[in-house]
Amino acid sequence: MSKPLSLARLLLISTALSAPAAMAQTTTDSAPSSGVPSASEESDAQAGRVDVSIPGSDIIVTGRRTSNVSQAAPQVVNVLSAADIKRTGEGDIAGSLQRVTGLSVVSGGYVYVRGLGDRYSLALLNGSPLPSPEPLKRVVPLDIFPTSVIASTLVQKSYSANFPGEFGGGVINLTTKAIPVESYLELGIGSSANTETSGQHGYTYYGSKSDWTGFDDGSRDVPPLLAEAFKSGTPFSNMPRSDLQAISMQFLNAKTSVLQRTNSLPFNFSGSINAGTAADVGDDGRLGLLLTASYSNKWRTRASLQQASINLEQAPGKNSLQISTDNEVTFNALVGVGLEWGDQKIRWTNVYIRDTLKRGALSLGQNDGEIAGADYMTQNTAWYERQLIDTQIVGEFKLMDALSLDVRGGYANSQREAPYEREFEYVRTNRDLSVDPVGNRFINALNRQRGDASITFSDLNENLWSGGWDLSYKFSPALTLTAGYAYSNTKRTSSRYELHFDATNLPISVQQLRPDYLLSDASIQLYDMGLLDFSGNYPVYDAALRVHAGYAQARAELFPGLTVDAGVRYEKGRQSVTGVDVYNTGITPVNSINKEYWLPAATITFEASKGLQFRVSGSKTIARPQFRELIAQPYIDTESNRFYRGNPFLQDSELWNADVRAEWYMGRDERLTAAAFYKKIDNPIETYTTINDKYDVTTSFANAPEAQLYGVEFEAQKYLPLNSVSGDFFISRRIALIANYTYTQSKLKVGAGDTTIPYSYTAGPLPAASDYFQDGVPLTGQSDHLVNLQIGLEDTDKLSQQTLLLTYASPRVTSRGPNLQPDIKEKPGLTLDFVARQAVKLPGGINSEFKFEARNITGRKFQEVQELDGNKVFYNRYKIGTTIAASLTVAL
């Protein structure tokens, strides 16, 4: 492999590059005159001009008459305004959220709140639920949301009855941009580079001529004969050999199976366009239109060490190095229409997000569980399409002075298609040539002992309909009652067909052929190859979740300075996962969970003095299993390169939550907070790993008996004016200090008589929970320490910011160790970033923003490891590299 680009070289190159900046369009309360963010826009959040759209809340109204939205909110919340998001320089919401107290981001886009995994987080868009395009998750990955379409992000950590009951660690509500004050047009274009990828060698394949757009040209469509076979209901084992060969010869062969080395991977490229306009309608009406679109083309190469071991006291039995190259193409678009007249508001938002990943990978290693001393060379090519379409209407109506009504309705569709996931395995035994004539050569006999070739087609389609209303009546300034109803109906169909090519007496000369020749039409016919179906009895599953909920909530100021916000939610959920009997066996497995819950919540806020207040809150919430966790269907997670299998025996988890918090708001933009929290979880869903004597690693899920989690949080935000420093440069500048720290502890409670049900359970006494979980170990996903620090220099008169961002997360468990070995842990470590934003006047007086970014300056590695007495087994270890980017956005 060639040497990485030096940081100095990247810095020089990046000065000529530009990438899209997240330019915020302000709400109706404020807007910059030029369309490029001004310093005044940066303080909109703290001035109360933050657009937050959530069901049954008066955060917007309250926030406008106080200096801080978090202070005015009836619950414990963190609000990231467009200005806050832009300060971090992140291109997506997930990156911005990892700067929030108590939050960490795993696998790019999944947010962990207070050490609880993504299954305990809830993501909403304008108060409406979102489906996920990921088959392993029901929570949408937030890295697919560009910051350019988001006006604010609210994180609420204490439960209130106006939110869905699936509220473990917290809720994350994204509010899209609303009506602009004036017309604007912004264009951005640019690039970035990474020391481990850009200009380095990697692996890719042809695919189709339109791959650069993120859309396949139809070449990867399921072949007609294969589609007919899927619909026929006839198992592949019952099909004539000639029919299987005819199917095989319709596969797109060379274009999806020939892995090619690229000696110099390109730099990343992206572009964006943002536009908005508004016009007066009638005497007091205003109609606004918002358009946003962006495109990005990114490359990432990882050289991953992947190991596994049955006995940690010995050397790893499976040891390989995989070099994978991902080409990710993302296209996003938003069309928003807003109408305001008097106190009435209607917002119609349409979001389209498409994320495509083209992967090529080559690995070489040993697996002593199969042929000791042999080398295994594995080649993978894949194409993953994720798509989200969301349309929703939100209305806020003032029926009379004291009575207000909020209504919302939405439809969302998410899809994930993975056609032509191909894997080829070649084996070199390294035996003496007198014993094995080809012991010094890689061969593929297509018999699963000395070589294999597979092709997999996966498809997921999910539809989500949602709606609700919230009616509030203000009896007096000190008492408001709210009642509401919410409905959501989610339906998902998921299919996965895994086919393996099969040969019996393949000549040695043919076994040495490269993949496209090995599976050519001539080889298939001449050597009588067939297809074996490894999809299982139920390659297709239908899943559904229907929820009806109603709530009542009261907010009362009992006496000046003491406010109580209390309510209860009734939620009825019906969740089911059904195996589709595609092979006409007469058996249709169904797993359903039908539960009703009463979920109380209360928060007491006491304002001891101006700017100083205390909160105490308590609640009961739930966490339902995710669809994929309930489906006994195999799945490969491309991020972790791990094999997953669901568990149809999972049950809901129930959480009891408590929170105590002190908040001191020293002035506008400045605060100091401290909090303590506690959670008790009944039947928490935990991941565990199994490994067999062939070092096949499988990750699954089961309910542990009980878990407890507790911790403390500290947050500080302070600005230090520099006008006392001599020199004109410092007159309008200040230092921004933003820091937070979270300490968390958790443990599973496993008693002698406790039981659990793994996916492999068939009949008889229930297995002991201690066979899968150890008493006292931490929850998966929980880091003991989370630290975020931002130190910045910024101008209060014009856009000029230079910010150093530091993030640290201590080790966290990703899965229980196989066969009760020590747990598998990720070591996130310390990440240091630098972001600079500067307003620039281009020739002709055109306003623009230039942004420079340096990410992972210290070169942090990704490590997922097991440890015992100094011995380490790396399930995944690779260099992330340092990324340098520049951006230029122009306001026309």
MOPENOR-V109921 format. One record per residue. N is the residue number from 1. PHI is phi in whole degrees, -180 to 180 (* if undefined). OMEGA is omega in degrees with one decimal (none if undefined). BURIAL is b if it has 9 or more other C-alpha atoms within 8 Angstrom, else e. Layout:
[[N	PHI	OMEGA	BURIAL] [N	PHI	OMEGA	BURIAL]]
This chain:
[[1	*	179.9	e] [2	-70	-178.6	e] [3	-68	178.8	e] [4	-63	173.0	e] [5	-61	177.0	b] [6	-72	179.8	e] [7	-62	179.9	e] [8	-64	179.6	e] [9	-64	178.7	e] [10	-65	179.5	b] [11	-62	178.7	b] [12	-66	-178.8	e] [13	-65	-172.5	e] [14	-66	-179.5	b] [15	-66	178.8	e] [16	-99	-175.6	e] [17	-109	174.2	b] [18	-150	179.8	b] [19	-130	-171.5	b] [20	-68	176.4	b] [21	-92	178.6	b] [22	-84	-175.7	b] [23	-93	-174.4	b] [24	-87	166.2	b] [25	-90	-174.7	b] [26	-81	178.7	b] [27	-83	-176.9	b] [28	-67	-177.4	b] [29	-83	-175.6	e] [30	-159	174.7	b] [31	-159	175.5	b] [32	-73	-176.4	b] [33	-70	-174.9	e] [34	-96	-172.8	e] [35	90	174.9	b] [36	-93	-174.3	b] [37	-56	176.5	b] [38	-106	178.5	b] [39	-64	179.6	b] [40	-65	178.2	b] [41	-66	-179.4	b] [42	-62	-177.7	b] [43	-99	-179.9	b] [44	-58	-177.3	b] [45	-59	-177.5	b] [46	-76	177.0	b] [47	-82	178.7	b] [48	93	-178.4	b] [49	-96	179.7	b] [50	-116	-178.3	b] [51	-85	180.0	b] [52	-127	-178.2	b] [53	-117	178.0	e] [54	-138	-175.7	e] [55	-69	169.9	b] [56	63	-178.3	b] [57	-125	177.0	e] [58	-114	-178.6	e] [59	-60	-177.4	b] [60	-63	-177.6	b] [61	-63	-178.2	e] [62	-65	-176.0	b] [63	-62	-176.1	b] [64	-76	-178.5	b] [65	-114	173.9	e] [66	-132	-176.4	b] [67	-87	-176.2	b] [68	-151	-178.4	b] [69	-64	-179.1	b] [70	-61	178.9	b] [71	-70	-174.8	b] [72	-80	-176.7	b] [73	-64	-179.3	b] [74	-73	-179.4	e] [75	-123	176.3	b] [76	-80	-176.6	b] [77	-135	164.6	b] [78	-120	-179.2	b] [79	-120	173.3	b] [80	-100	175.0	b] [81	-79	176.1	b] [82	-58	179.1	b] [83	-67	178.2	b] [84	-63	-179.1	b] [85	-64	-176.8	b] [86	-69	-179.7	b] [87	-61	179.7	b] [88	-74	178.8	b] [89	75	-176.9	b] [90	-71	179.2	b] [91	-89	178.5	b] [92	-135	-174.3	b] [93	-67	-179.2	b] [94	-59	179.1	b] [95	-63	178.9	b] [96	-69	-175.5	b] [97	-69	-179.9	b] [98	-68	176.5	b] [99	-89	-177.5	b] [100	-81	-178.9	b] [101	-55	174.9	b] [102	82	-177.8	b] [103	-110	171.5	b] [104	-137	-177.0	b] [105	-116	-176.6	b] [106	-118	177.7	e] [107	54	173.1	e] [108	88	-170.0	b] [109	-134	-176.0	b] [110	-102	-171.8	b] [111	-95	174.1	b] [112	-103	-179.0	b] [113	-109	177.9	b] [114	54	175.9	b] [115	82	178.5	b] [116	-93	-176.2	b] [117	-63	-174.9	b] [118	-64	177.7	b] [119	-67	178.9	b] [120	-97	177.5	b] [121	-110	-179.5	b] [122	-127	179.6	b] [123	-113	179.3	b] [124	-127	172.6	b] [125	-120	-175.6	b] [126	54	177.3	b] [127	86	-179.3	b] [128	-108	-177.5	b] [129	-70	-178.9	b] [130	-123	172.0	b] [131	-84	-178.9	b] [132	-111	174.5	b] [133	-83	-180.0	b] [134	-99	-177.7	b] [135	-67	-179.0	b] [136	-85	-173.2	b] [137	-129	165.6	b] [138	-101	177.0	b] [139	-87	-177.7	b] [140	-70	174.9	b] [141	-69	-172.0	b] [142	-79	177.4	b] [143	-75	177.7	b] [144	-87	179.0	b] [145	-97	177.4	b] [146	-72	-179.7	b] [147	-67	-176.3	b] [148	-69	-178.6	b] [149	-103	-172.1	b] [150	-108	176.5	b] [151	-86	178.4	b] [152	-161	175.6	b] [153	-130	-179.9	b] [154	-107	173.8	b] [155	-116	178.8	b] [156	-109	-174.3	b] [157	-101	175.6	b] [158	-105	-172.1	b] [159	-74	169.9	b] [160	-134	-167.8	b] [161	-69	178.9	b] [162	-77	178.4	b] [163	-99	175.0	e] [164	-56	-176.0	e] [165	-69	177.3	b] [166	-76	-171.7	b] [167	-138	-177.8	b] [168	-96	177.8	b] [169	-89	-179.1	b] [170	167	178.0	b] [171	-118	177.6	b] [172	-119	-178.2	b] [173	-110	177.1	b] [174	-97	176.7	b] [175	-113	-178.6	b] [176	-80	-178.7	b] [177	-61	-177.8	b] [178	-112	-174.9	b] [179	-70	176.4	b] [180	-77	178.3	b] [181	-75	-177.8	b] [182	-143	-178.3	b] [183	-71	177.9	b] [184	-155	175.1	b] [185	-146	-178.0	b] [186	-129	178.3	b] [187	-126	176.8	b] [188	-136	178.9	b] [189	-153	-179.8	b] [190	175	-173.5	b] [191	-160	176.0	b] [192	-153	-177.8	b] [193	-143	-178.7	b] [194	-127	-175.0	b] [195	-66	-179.6	b] [196	-93	-174.3	b] [197	-126	-171.8	b] [198	-63	-178.5	b] [199	76	-179.8	b] [200	-98	179.6	b] [201	-86	179.0	b] [202	-158	-177.5	b] [203	-127	177.1	b] [204	-149	178.7	b] [205	-146	-171.3	b] [206	-70	-177.6	e] [207	75	177.7	b] [208	-142	-174.7	b] [209	-69	-177.8	e] [210	-103	-176.1	b] [211	-58	-176.9	b] [212	-64	178.8	e] [213	-85	-173.5	e] [214	88	178.7	b] [215	-120	175.4	e] [216	-73	-177.9	b] [217	-86	-179.2	b] [218	103	-178.7	e] [219	-64	-176.4	e] [220	-92	175.9	b] [221	-58	177.3	e] [222	-61	-178.9	e] [223	-57	-175.4	b] [224	-55	-178.1	e] [225	-67	177.7	b] [226	-70	177.3	b] [227	-61	177.5	b] [228	-65	179.0	e] [229	-65	177.6	b] [230	-62	-177.1	b] [231	-80	-171.8	e] [232	-70	-176.6	e] [233	80	179.4	b] [234	-97	177.2	b] [235	-60	-179.4	e] [236	-60	-179.7	b] [237	-66	179.9	e] [238	-98	-179.2	e] [239	-85	175.2	b] [240	-61	-179.7	e] [241	-57	-178.7	b] [242	-65	177.9	e] [243	-68	178.8	e] [244	-65	178.2	b] [245	-68	177.6	b] [246	-64	175.9	b] [247	-63	-177.0	b] [248	-60	-176.3	b] [249	-79	174.7	b] [250	-93	-179.8	e] [251	-68	171.7	e] [252	-70	-167.1	e] [253	-92	-171.1	b] [254	-58	-174.8	e] [255	-69	179.8	b] [256	-115	-174.9	b] [257	-121	-179.6	b] [258	-95	178.9	b] [259	-86	-176.2	b] [260	-119	177.0	e] [261	-85	174.4	e] [262	-110	-173.3	b] [263	-78	-179.1	e] [264	-145	-179.5	b] [265	-72	-176.5	b] [266	-73	173.1	e] [267	-76	178.3	b] [268	-78	-178.4	b] [269	-135	176.9	b] [270	-157	178.0	b] [271	-152	-178.1	b] [272	-151	173.1	b] [273	-141	178.2	b] [274	-130	-179.1	b] [275	-146	177.8	b] [276	-160	176.7	b] [277	-154	179.5	b] [278	-151	-179.5	b] [279	-144	177.2	e] [280	-72	178.2	b] [281	-128	-179.4	e] [282	68	-176.1	e] [283	-77	-175.5	e] [284	-133	-178.9	e] [285	-104	177.6	b] [286	-148	-178.9	b] [287	-114	-177.1	b] [288	-126	178.8	b] [289	-133	-177.7	b] [290	-129	178.8	b] [291	-132	177.9	b] [292	-141	175.7	b] [293	-148	178.3	b] [294	-149	179.4	b] [295	-137	175.6	b] [296	-142	179.1	b] [297	-133	-173.1	b] [298	-122	177.6	b] [299	-122	176.3	b] [300	-148	175.6	b] [301	-115	177.8	b] [302	-128	172.1	b] [303	-102	-168.3	b] [304	-103	168.8	b] [305	-86	-177.0	b] [306	-127	-176.3	b] [307	-132	172.5	b] [308	-156	-176.9	b] [309	-150	173.1	b] [310	-84	-178.4	b] [311	-128	-176.6	e] [312	-70	177.6	b] [313	-81	179.1	e] [314	-117	177.5	e] [315	-65	179.9	e] [316	-56	178.7	b] [317	-79	175.7	b] [318	-124	-173.3	b] [319	-150	-178.1	b] [320	-147	173.9	b] [321	-117	179.5	b] [322	-116	172.4	b] [323	-109	-177.6	b] [324	-122	177.3	b] [325	-124	177.7	b] [326	-109	171.4	b] [327	-111	-175.9	b] [328	-105	178.8	b] [329	-116	-176.1	b] [330	-125	174.1	b] [331	-130	-179.7	b] [332	-129	176.0	b] [333	-148	176.0	b] [334	-137	172.6	b] [335	-126	-179.2	b] [336	-124	176.9	b] [337	-126	179.6	b] [338	-130	178.5	b] [339	-133	177.7	b] [340	-129	172.4	b] [341	-146	-174.5	b] [342	63	178.4	e] [343	-95	-176.6	e] [344	-97	-179.3	b] [345	-140	172.2	b] [346	-132	179.2	b] [347	-128	176.0	b] [348	-116	-174.8	b] [349	-121	178.1	b] [350	-127	-176.9	b] [351	-123	174.6	b] [352	-128	179.5	b] [353	-133	177.5	b] [354	-131	-177.2	b] [355	-129	-177.2	b] [356	-120	-179.8	b] [357	-122	176.0	b] [358	-107	-172.6	b] [359	-120	168.7	b] [360	-130	-176.0	b] [361	-146	177.2	b] [362	-138	-179.3	b] [363	-131	178.4	b] [364	-140	-179.4	b] [365	-174	-177.9	b] [366	-120	175.7	b] [367	-144	-176.2	b] [368	-68	178.4	b] [369	-75	179.8	b] [370	-108	176.2	e] [371	-120	-177.1	e] [372	-61	178.2	e] [373	82	-178.4	b] [374	-85	173.6	b] [375	-101	178.8	b] [376	-115	176.6	b] [377	-111	-175.2	b] [378	-119	178.9	b] [379	-117	178.3	b] [380	-126	169.7	b] [381	-133	-175.4	b] [382	-157	-179.9	b] [383	-144	-177.0	b] [384	-120	178.1	b] [385	-111	173.1	b] [386	-120	-177.7	b] [387	-145	178.1	b] [388	-132	174.0	b] [389	-121	-176.7	b] [390	-136	173.6	b] [391	-132	-177.2	b] [392	-152	178.0	b] [393	-123	178.7	b] [394	-125	177.8	b] [395	-125	176.0	b] [396	-122	-171.8	b] [397	-126	175.6	b] [398	-100	-176.0	b] [399	-75	173.5	e] [400	-158	-173.9	e] [401	-55	-174.6	e] [402	-104	-173.0	b] [403	-118	178.6	b] [404	-132	-178.1	b] [405	-132	172.7	b] [406	-113	176.6	b] [407	-129	-179.7	b] [408	-154	176.1	b] [409	-153	-177.0	b] [410	-157	172.2	b] [411	-134	178.6	b] [412	-139	176.8	b] [413	-130	175.1	b] [414	-124	-179.6	b] [415	-137	170.9	b] [416	-141	177.5	b] [417	-121	178.0	b] [418	-133	177.4	b] [419	-83	173.9	b] [420	60	165.1	b] [421	-77	-173.8	b] [422	-116	177.0	b] [423	-137	176.1	b] [424	-124	179.0	b] [425	-123	176.1	b] [426	-111	-174.0	b] [427	-124	171.8	b] [428	-122	-172.1	b] [429	-75	-176.7	b] [430	63	177.6	b] [431	-84	178.0	e] [432	-59	-175.6	e] [433	-65	176.1	b] [434	-72	178.0	e] [435	-95	-179.3	e] [436	-132	-176.0	b] [437	-59	178.5	e] [438	-119	-178.6	b] [439	-67	179.4	b] [440	-102	-176.5	b] [441	-130	173.6	b] [442	-81	178.3	b] [443	-131	177.1	b] [444	-135	-178.4	b] [445	-86	-179.4	b] [446	56	-179.8	b] [447	-126	178.4	b] [448	70	173.2	e] [449	-100	177.9	e] [450	-123	176.9	b] [451	120	-176.7	b] [452	-157	173.9	b] [453	-148	-177.7	b] [454	-134	176.1	b] [455	-141	-173.6	b] [456	-128	175.9	b] [457	-121	179.4	b] [458	-124	179.6	b] [459	-150	177.2	b] [460	-135	175.8	b] [461	-138	-177.4	b] [462	-135	176.4	b] [463	-117	-179.7	b] [464	-133	173.6	b] [465	-108	-178.8	b] [466	-145	177.8	b] [467	-168	178.2	b] [468	177	176.3	b] [469	-145	178.9	b] [470	-138	-178.2	b] [471	-116	-177.5	b] [472	-122	176.7	b] [473	-130	-179.8	b] [474	-97	179.9	b] [475	-68	178.5	b] [476	-160	176.6	e] [477	-57	-176.7	e] [478	-101	-175.5	b] [479	-143	175.8	b] [480	-133	176.4	b] [481	-112	-179.6	b] [482	-133	174.6	b] [483	-131	-177.2	b] [484	-157	178.2	b] [485	-137	178.9	b] [486	-139	-179.5	b] [487	-137	172.7	b] [488	-144	-179.1	b] [489	-138	-177.6	b] [490	-113	176.9	b] [491	-132	-178.2	b] [492	-130	170.2	b] [493	-121	-176.8	b] [494	-130	178.4	b] [495	-131	176.1	b] [496	-150	178.1	b] [497	-113	179.5	b] [498	-114	-176.7	b] [499	-117	178.2	b] [500	-119	176.4	b] [501	-76	-173.2	b] [502	-131	175.4	b] [503	-137	-178.2	b] [504	-105	-177.0	e] [505	-122	-178.8	e] [506	-83	179.8	b] [507	-58	-179.3	e] [508	-57	-179.0	e] [509	-63	179.1	e] [510	-76	-179.3	e] [511	-62	-178.6	b] [512	-94	-177.6	b] [513	-72	175.6	b] [514	-70	-169.5	e] [515	-52	-175.3	b] [516	-70	175.7	b] [517	-76	179.8	e] [518	-59	-178.0	b] [519	-111	176.9	b] [520	-70	178.7	b] [521	-57	-179.0	e] [522	-64	180.0	e] [523	-65	-178.6	b] [524	-60	-178.2	b] [525	-77	-173.9	b] [526	-67	-175.1	e] [527	-112	169.6	b] [528	53	178.3	b] [529	-78	177.1	b] [530	-129	178.1	b] [531	-126	173.9	b] [532	-111	-178.7	b] [533	-97	177.9	b] [534	-105	-173.9	e] [535	-81	-175.5	b] [536	86	-177.3	e] [537	-71	-175.3	e] [538	-133	179.0	b] [539	-74	-178.9	b] [540	-123	177.3	b] [541	-129	169.8	b] [542	-110	179.0	b] [543	-131	-179.0	b] [544	-149	173.9	b] [545	-143	177.9	b] [546	-119	-176.4	b] [547	-129	168.8	b] [548	-112	-178.1	b] [549	-146	172.5	b] [550	-137	-177.7	b] [551	-148	172.1	b] [552	-134	-174.3	b] [553	-146	179.7	b] [554	-129	173.0	b] [555	-125	-174.6	b] [556	-134	172.3	b] [557	-96	-174.3	b] [558	-66	169.2	e] [559	-155	-174.1	e] [560	-51	177.8	e] [561	100	-179.6	b] [562	-118	-177.7	b] [563	-122	177.2	b] [564	-120	174.3	b] [565	-119	-173.3	b] [566	-138	178.8	b] [567	-169	177.6	b] [568	-142	-179.4	b] [569	-121	171.8	b] [570	-105	-176.5	b] [571	-133	178.7	b] [572	-118	-177.4	b] [573	-121	175.4	b] [574	-125	-178.2	b] [575	-118	-178.5	b] [576	-147	172.8	b] [577	-131	-173.2	b] [578	-126	174.3	b] [579	-77	-179.9	b] [580	-83	-176.6	b] [581	-80	-175.3	b] [582	-71	-177.9	b] [583	-102	173.2	e] [584	55	178.4	e] [585	-83	-176.8	e] [586	85	-179.5	e] [587	-119	179.1	e] [588	-123	-179.8	e] [589	-70	179.7	e] [590	-131	172.2	e] [591	-122	-177.6	b] [592	-131	175.9	e] [593	-127	179.5	b] [594	-117	-175.6	e] [595	-135	173.1	e] [596	-122	-176.1	e] [597	-136	164.2	e] [598	-107	-172.3	e] [599	-121	179.2	b] [600	-83	177.2	b] [601	-155	178.4	b] [602	-152	175.3	b] [603	-134	176.9	b] [604	-111	-180.0	b] [605	-118	179.7	b] [606	-119	177.8	b] [607	-92	-176.0	b] [608	-72	177.6	e] [609	-159	-178.4	e] [610	-61	179.2	e] [611	89	-178.7	b] [612	-114	179.0	b] [613	-145	-179.0	b] [614	-126	179.1	b] [615	-129	171.5	b] [616	-133	-178.8	b] [617	-139	176.4	b] [618	-150	-177.4	b] [619	-166	170.6	b] [620	-124	179.8	b] [621	-138	-177.8	b] [622	-135	171.9	b] [623	-142	179.4	b] [624	-91	173.5	b] [625	-62	175.0	b] [626	-80	-174.3	b] [627	-54	-175.7	b] [628	-64	178.8	b] [629	-67	179.9	b] [630	-93	-174.9	b] [631	-95	178.9	b] [632	-80	-177.1	b] [633	-128	-177.6	b] [634	-67	-179.0	e] [635	-156	176.2	e] [636	-103	175.8	e] [637	-84	-175.0	b] [638	-70	-178.2	e] [639	-73	-177.4	e] [640	-100	-175.6	e] [641	54	-175.6	e] [642	-122	-179.4	b] [643	-91	-178.8	b] [644	-117	172.4	b] [645	-142	-177.6	b] [646	-77	-177.8	b] [647	-135	-177.3	b] [648	-71	-177.5	b] [649	-98	-176.9	b] [650	-67	177.6	b] [651	-128	179.2	b] [652	-63	170.1	b] [653	-103	177.2	b] [654	-120	-174.8	b] [655	-122	169.8	b] [656	-113	-170.0	b] [657	-122	175.1	b] [658	-141	-175.4	b] [659	-149	174.0	b] [660	-126	-171.3	b] [661	-147	173.2	b] [662	-119	-176.2	b] [663	-133	176.9	b] [664	-127	179.5	b] [665	-103	-172.9	b] [666	-74	-178.1	e] [667	176	-180.0	e] [668	-57	178.4	b] [669	76	-172.9	b] [670	-121	-179.1	b] [671	-159	175.4	b] [672	-141	-176.6	b] [673	-132	174.6	b] [674	-143	-176.3	b] [675	-146	171.5	b] [676	-128	-177.4	b] [677	-140	-179.5	b] [678	-147	177.3	b] [679	-140	172.1	b] [680	-116	-174.4	b] [681	-121	173.7	b] [682	-92	-179.9	b] [683	58	177.4	b] [684	-63	178.2	b] [685	-89	-177.3	b] [686	-122	173.7	b] [687	-86	173.5	b] [688	-140	-174.3	b] [689	-121	173.4	b] [690	-120	179.5	b] [691	-144	-180.0	b] [692	-104	-175.0	e] [693	-72	173.6	e] [694	-99	178.8	b] [695	63	170.1	b] [696	-80	-175.3	e] [697	-103	179.2	b] [698	-126	175.9	b] [699	-109	179.7	b] [700	-139	-172.2	b] [701	-136	175.2	b] [702	-156	176.1	b] [703	-82	169.3	b] [704	-80	-176.2	b] [705	-63	-175.0	b] [706	-162	175.4	b] [707	-146	174.7	b] [708	-129	179.1	b] [709	-141	177.7	b] [710	-151	179.8	b] [711	178	178.7	b] [712	-134	178.7	b] [713	-131	173.6	b] [714	-134	-179.4	b] [715	-143	179.0	b] [716	-142	174.8	b] [717	-139	-174.1	b] [718	-145	176.7	b] [719	-119	-178.5	b] [720	-116	179.5	e] [721	-63	-179.2	b] [722	-113	-176.8	b] [723	-68	177.4	b] [724	-83	178.6	e] [725	-80	-178.3	e] [726	-67	179.2	e] [727	113	-179.0	e] [728	-65	-177.3	e] [729	-60	-172.4	e] [730	-96	-172.9	b] [731	-57	-176.2	b] [732	-106	-175.9	b] [733	-104	178.5	b] [734	-148	175.2	b] [735	-98	177.2	b] [736	-103	177.8	b] [737	-120	179.8	b] [738	-130	-176.5	b] [739	-144	172.5	b] [740	-150	-179.2	b] [741	-142	178.0	b] [742	-130	174.6	b] [743	-111	-175.3	b] [744	-134	172.5	b] [745	-130	176.9	b] [746	-147	177.2	b] [747	-159	171.5	b] [748	-82	175.9	b] [749	-114	-177.0	b] [750	-126	-179.8	b] [751	-96	-175.9	e] [752	-64	-177.2	e] [753	-97	-177.2	e] [754	-75	179.6	b] [755	-126	173.7	b] [756	-148	-179.5	b] [757	-127	176.9	b] [758	-80	-178.6	b] [759	-65	-176.4	b] [760	-84	-177.3	e] [761	-67	178.3	e] [762	-119	-179.0	e] [763	-162	177.7	e] [764	95	179.7	e] [765	-60	179.1	e] [766	-69	179.4	b] [767	-64	175.7	e] [768	-70	178.5	b] [769	-62	-179.7	b] [770	-69	175.1	b] [771	-75	-175.9	b] [772	-124	-175.7	b] [773	-130	177.9	b] [774	-103	-179.9	b] [775	-66	174.3	b] [776	90	-179.4	e] [777	-79	-177.4	e] [778	-73	175.7	b] [779	-67	175.3	b] [780	-66	178.0	b] [781	92	-174.2	b] [782	-94	172.5	b] [783	-98	177.3	b] [784	-65	-173.3	b] [785	-130	171.5	b] [786	-128	-177.8	b] [787	-131	173.0	b] [788	-132	179.5	b] [789	-139	174.5	b] [790	-124	175.6	b] [791	-122	-173.8	b] [792	-137	171.7	b] [793	-117	-176.1	b] [794	-142	-179.5	b] [795	-97	-179.0	b] [796	-87	-179.6	b] [797	-101	-179.1	e] [798	-148	-178.1	e] [799	-73	175.2	b] [800	-159	-176.8	b] [801	-134	171.5	b] [802	-134	-171.1	b] [803	-129	172.9	b] [804	-103	-175.4	b] [805	-121	179.9	b] [806	-122	177.9	b] [807	-130	177.0	b] [808	-134	173.5	b] [809	-135	179.1	b] [810	-76	-176.3	b] [811	-54	178.1	b] [812	-137	-178.9	b] [813	-75	174.2	b] [814	-99	176.9	b] [815	-163	172.8	b] [816	-62	-178.9	b] [817	-66	179.6	b] [818	-65	175.9	b] [819	55	178.1	b] [820	63	169.9	b] [821	-72	174.0	e] [822	-55	-175.7	b] [823	-64	173.3	b] [824	-85	-174.7	b] [825	-125	170.6	b] [826	-96	178.0	b] [827	-115	-176.9	b] [828	-64	176.7	b] [829	70	-172.3	b] [830	-107	176.7	b] [831	-124	-179.6	b] [832	-119	-180.0	b] [833	-125	174.0	b] [834	-135	-179.9	b] [835	-132	175.9	b] [836	-127	178.8	b] [837	-127	-175.2	b] [838	-145	172.5	b] [839	-74	-176.4	b] [840	-134	174.1	e] [841	-96	176.9	e] [842	-86	177.0	e] [843	-53	-176.6	e] [844	90	178.9	e] [845	76	-178.2	e] [846	-80	178.4	b] [847	-76	178.9	b] [848	-154	174.9	b] [849	-124	174.4	b] [850	-108	-179.9	b] [851	-131	176.1	b] [852	-121	-178.0	b] [853	-133	168.6	b] [854	-130	-174.7	b] [855	-111	179.4	b] [856	56	-175.7	b] [857	-62	-177.5	b] [858	-81	176.9	e] [859	73	178.8	b] [860	-55	176.2	b] [861	-98	169.7	b] [862	-93	-179.8	b] [863	-138	174.0	b] [864	-127	-162.5	b] [865	-141	166.4	b] [866	-110	-179.2	b] [867	-135	174.6	b] [868	-153	176.7	b] [869	52	177.0	e] [870	88	176.4	e] [871	-83	-177.5	e] [872	-125	172.4	b] [873	-123	-177.1	b] [874	-94	174.4	b] [875	-70	178.8	b] [876	-163	175.2	b] [877	-148	178.9	b] [878	-159	177.3	b] [879	-85	178.2	b] [880	-84	-179.6	b] [881	85	176.5	b] [882	-102	-179.3	b] [883	-111	176.8	b] [884	-116	-179.6	b] [885	-142	172.9	b] [886	-134	-176.7	b] [887	-145	175.4	b] [888	-139	177.7	b] [889	-121	-173.4	b] [890	-114	176.0	b] [891	-100	-178.0	b] [892	-99	none	e]]
